[in-house]
Amino acid sequence: MNKLNLLTSLPIVFSLLFCNSNLQSEDHEAHSSSEKVPKKAVAVLFPTQGNDVTGVITLEQKEDGVLLKGKVINLTPGKHGFHIHEYGDLRSKDGKSAGGHYSPEGHRHGSPDDKEHHAGDFGNIDANDEGTATIEVTAKDQKLHMLLGRAIVVHGGADDLKSQPSGNAGPRVSLGVIGLANSE
């Protein structure tokens, strides 16, 4: 094929590719809309290296947001930062591969009661004298399907709710990936 034929056929090739990609996108949207949006998820928390903090957190889509409920055990008594982080990547021994706090709008870190804060900012959980924290918190205006595949992280210290970028809550002592829950 000479250069002239190649140049004149490029617009046709691009048109075909564009039309095909639009058709695939429309088919995907039609197929996706018929699928059910997930309503329940779970995160099983595993300790980072040198820790023994574990737990189970369930997540359920509600009208006003996502309800997180569960228990975390083997904590030191007191407050511990509790957040959803960007990635469900558990490859590093210290939990840092989970990235920073989940913040799709790019807000600054803050209290969950602040007008603007990371979507993954939940403040602190409070461990009793036995080292158990019971959790029941709503992530207001969140959609469960946007949290799937991300990580829930528990920190070794209290979140001060203001230091940037993550509240100075200390090392990550436990984390788990948010995955679809078995409905049975």
C-alpha positions in Angstrom: 0.0 0.0 0.0 1.4 3.4 -1.0 1.5 6.4 1.3 -1.5 8.1 -0.4 -3.8 5.0 0.0 -2.7 4.7 3.6 -3.5 8.4 4.4 -6.9 8.2 2.6 -7.9 5.0 4.4 -7.0 6.2 7.9 -10.2 8.2 8.4 -12.3 5.1 7.5 -10.3 3.0 9.9 -10.7 5.5 12.8 -14.5 5.8 12.0 -14.9 2.0 12.2 -12.9 1.9 15.5 -14.9 4.7 16.9 -18.3 3.2 15.9 -17.3 -0.2 17.3 -16.1 1.2 20.6 -19.4 3.2 20.9 -21.4 0.0 20.3 -19.4 -2.0 22.8 -19.8 0.8 25.3 -23.6 0.9 24.8 -23.8 -2.9 25.1 -21.8 -2.8 28.3 -24.0 0.0 29.7 -27.2 -2.0 28.9 -25.7 -5.1 30.4 -24.5 -3.3 33.5 -27.8 -1.7 34.1 -29.6 -5.1 34.3 -27.1 -6.3 36.9 -27.8 -5.8 40.6 -25.8 -3.2 42.4 -24.1 -4.8 45.4 -25.8 -4.1 48.7 -23.4 -6.0 51.1 -19.7 -6.3 51.5 -17.2 -7.5 54.1 -13.6 -6.8 55.1 -11.6 -9.4 57.1 -8.8 -7.5 58.9 -5.4 -9.0 59.1 -2.5 -7.8 61.2 0.5 -6.1 59.7 4.0 -7.4 60.6 4.6 -7.3 64.4 0.9 -6.9 65.3 -1.9 -9.3 66.2 -4.9 -6.9 65.6 -7.7 -8.7 63.6 -11.4 -8.1 63.0 -14.4 -8.3 60.7 -16.3 -5.4 59.3 -19.5 -5.7 57.3 -20.7 -2.9 55.0 -24.2 -2.5 53.9 -25.7 0.1 51.4 -28.4 2.2 53.1 -30.3 5.2 51.7 -28.1 7.8 53.4 -24.7 6.0 52.9 -22.8 2.8 53.7 -23.2 1.3 57.2 -20.0 -0.2 58.6 -20.4 -2.6 61.6 -18.1 -5.0 63.3 -15.4 -5.7 65.8 -11.6 -5.3 66.0 -9.7 -7.2 68.6 -6.2 -7.2 70.2 -5.9 -3.4 70.1 -4.2 -1.4 72.8 -7.0 0.3 74.9 -7.9 3.8 73.6 -8.5 5.5 70.3 -7.3 4.2 66.9 -7.6 5.9 63.5 -10.1 4.1 61.3 -10.1 4.8 57.5 -10.8 3.4 54.1 -7.7 3.6 52.0 -7.3 3.9 48.2 -6.2 0.4 47.3 -6.9 -3.2 48.4 -3.2 -3.9 48.0 -2.0 -6.0 51.0 1.5 -6.8 49.6 3.6 -4.7 52.0 4.2 -6.0 55.5 3.5 -2.5 57.0 0.2 -2.0 55.1 1.5 1.0 53.1 0.7 -0.6 49.8 -2.9 0.3 50.5 -2.0 3.9 49.7 -3.5 7.0 51.3 -7.0 7.7 52.5 -9.7 7.3 49.9 -10.5 10.8 48.6 -12.1 10.9 45.1 -12.8 14.6 45.5 -9.3 15.4 46.6 -10.4 16.9 49.9 -8.1 17.5 52.9 -8.0 15.1 55.8 -10.5 15.9 58.6 -13.2 14.7 61.0 -16.1 12.8 59.5 -18.2 15.6 60.8 -16.3 18.3 58.9 -18.1 19.7 55.8 -15.1 18.6 53.6 -12.9 15.6 54.5 -11.6 12.5 52.8 -14.5 10.1 51.9 -12.5 7.5 53.8 -12.1 9.5 57.0 -14.0 7.8 59.9 -12.1 9.4 62.8 -11.4 6.9 65.6 -12.6 3.7 67.0 -12.4 3.2 70.7 -10.9 0.0 72.2 -12.0 -1.0 75.6 -9.8 -2.3 78.4 -9.7 -5.7 76.8 -8.6 -4.2 73.5 -11.9 -4.7 71.6 -13.5 -2.0 69.6 -17.1 -2.3 68.4 -17.9 -0.4 65.3 -21.1 1.1 63.9 -20.6 4.1 61.7 -22.3 5.4 58.5 -20.2 6.6 55.6 -22.7 9.3 54.6 -23.4 9.8 50.9 -21.2 6.9 49.9 -22.0 4.1 47.4 -20.9 0.6 48.3 -19.8 -0.3 44.8 -17.3 2.6 44.9 -15.6 1.1 48.0 -15.2 -2.5 46.7 -11.6 -3.5 46.3 -10.3 -0.7 48.6 -8.9 -1.4 52.1 -10.1 -0.7 55.6 -7.2 0.3 57.8 -6.9 0.5 61.6 -4.0 2.6 62.9 -1.9 2.1 66.1 -2.7 5.6 67.5 -5.5 8.1 67.6 -6.4 10.2 64.5 -6.1 13.9 65.6 -8.6 14.7 62.8 -6.6 17.7 61.5 -2.9 16.8 60.6 -2.3 16.5 56.9 -2.4 14.2 55.0 -3.7 11.5 57.3 -4.3 12.6 61.0 -1.0 11.5 62.4 -2.6 8.2 63.6 0.6 6.2 63.6 1.5 2.9 61.9 -1.1 0.6 60.2 -1.7 -2.3 62.6 -4.4 -4.1 60.7 -6.1 -4.0 57.3 -8.4 -5.9 55.0 -9.8 -5.7 51.5 -13.5 -4.7 51.0 -15.1 -7.5 49.0 -18.5 -8.7 48.0 -20.3 -10.5 50.9 -22.0 -13.9 50.5 -25.7 -13.2 50.9 -26.3 -16.5 52.6 
